[in-house]
Amino acid sequence: MSTNLIKKSYDLLKHVPGGKRLFSKMVGRAAPYTGNIKGEVLDIRPGYARVRLADRRAVRNHLNSIHAIALVNLGELATGLAFIYGLPDNSRCILTGISAEYIKKARGTLIAEGTAPIPETSERAEYTVQAEIRDARGEVVTRVTARWLIAPESPR
């Protein structure tokens, strides 16, 4: 999905009944692997995104908690949306690295909040973006650090 498409789609759908859910499905279709966790976008604004992950069997591990890779996937989604939404219109980006710190077992509905710097230009540079994933009690279960590379859009 292009930067403009994320901004335009979310801004168009966020006030429509069911629009955020539709937007979430669109993101999942555009990025099928990310779509596997079925994260629901709750809010996006420049430098910030909040995404919910429902606890269900498909995202669990053998220890009856949410799988580590599902948590990283959720963190990538939150960091990516927070960063991409705030990008200049003439830019593109790609994930260049990601790491996670697992604080405690993740169970129940989770909320990931991504916070990102807002680049002023599309000049090639790498940015570090953070996400914290919390459980229903508000306790941090995972911290995700993602590195996003920004560059000017390629001429078509």
Secondary structure in CASP SS format (residue, H / E / C, confidence):
PFRMAT SS
TARGET T0000
AUTHOR 0000-0000-0000
METHOD secondary structure of the structure
MODEL  1
M C 1.00
S C 1.00
T H 1.00
N H 1.00
L H 1.00
I H 1.00
K H 1.00
K H 1.00
S H 1.00
Y H 1.00
D H 1.00
L H 1.00
L H 1.00
K C 1.00
H C 1.00
V C 1.00
P C 1.00
G C 1.00
G H 1.00
K H 1.00
R H 1.00
L H 1.00
F H 1.00
S H 1.00
K H 1.00
M H 1.00
V H 1.00
G H 1.00
R H 1.00
A H 1.00
A C 1.00
P H 1.00
Y H 1.00
T H 1.00
G H 1.00
N C 1.00
I C 1.00
K C 1.00
G C 1.00
E E 1.00
V E 1.00
L E 1.00
D E 1.00
I E 1.00
R E 1.00
P C 1.00
G C 1.00
Y E 1.00
A E 1.00
R E 1.00
V E 1.00
R E 1.00
L E 1.00
A C 1.00
D C 1.00
R C 1.00
R H 1.00
A H 1.00
V H 1.00
R E 1.00
N C 1.00
H C 1.00
L C 1.00
N C 1.00
S C 1.00
I E 1.00
H C 1.00
A H 1.00
I H 1.00
A H 1.00
L H 1.00
V H 1.00
N H 1.00
L H 1.00
G H 1.00
E H 1.00
L H 1.00
A H 1.00
T H 1.00
G H 1.00
L H 1.00
A H 1.00
F H 1.00
I H 1.00
Y H 1.00
G C 1.00
L C 1.00
P C 1.00
D C 1.00
N C 1.00
S E 1.00
R E 1.00
C E 1.00
I E 1.00
L E 1.00
T E 1.00
G E 1.00
I E 1.00
S E 1.00
A E 1.00
E E 1.00
Y E 1.00
I C 1.00
K C 1.00
K C 1.00
A C 1.00
R C 1.00
G C 1.00
T C 1.00
L E 1.00
I E 1.00
A E 1.00
E E 1.00
G E 1.00
T E 1.00
A C 1.00
P C 1.00
I C 1.00
P C 1.00
E C 1.00
T C 1.00
S C 1.00
E C 1.00
R C 1.00
A E 1.00
E E 1.00
Y E 1.00
T E 1.00
V E 1.00
Q E 1.00
A E 1.00
E E 1.00
I E 1.00
R E 1.00
D C 1.00
A C 1.00
R C 1.00
G C 1.00
E C 1.00
V E 1.00
V E 1.00
T E 1.00
R E 1.00
V E 1.00
T E 1.00
A E 1.00
R E 1.00
W E 1.00
L E 1.00
I E 1.00
A E 1.00
P E 1.00
E C 1.00
S C 1.00
P C 1.00
R C 1.00
END
